[in-house]
Amino acid sequence: MKIEIVEKADHLSLIDIWEASVRATHDFLLEEDLQELKPLILDQYFDAVDLRCARNGKGEILGFCGVHDGNIEMLFISPDVRGKGIGALLVAHAIKVQGASKVDVNEQNKQALGFYLHMGFSITGRSSVDGQGKPYPLLHLAL
């Protein structure tokens, strides 16, 4: 497994992983929310973060992580390889190389919360809405 900087040419592969991952883990999101987010992520959010991906020996992207200002803004793993250490590898890289020390997690995403707590993060606060002002509470975590 190799961690690499993401190239613009990889963004379409990433958005496919993002959508599959969100559908597998964010069952609280409405379809309209997902469809509203998708172009924003592809056209704006990918370019706003330091984006890294995990590639297998065949060069296939299995997951990715984006960091901005010390905050893990996105971490998405292809559903067929979840639980195999790729997220932990990307988060460890984000902490060590990209200077990440914070992350926000949807309160309803219990798996993600458990993962970040396991990775050494602690809950430091809560917001009643997400970054788009939608009624999806966020938990703020820090190392």
Buried (B, 14 or more C-beta within 10 A) or exposed (E): EEBBEBEEEBBEBBBEBBBBBBEBBBEEBEEEBBEEBBEEBBEEBBEEBBBBBBBEEEEEBBBBBBBBEBBBBBBBBBBEBBEBEBBBBBBBBBBEEBEBBBBBBBBBBEEBBEBBBEBEBEBEEEEEEBEEEEEBBBBBBBB
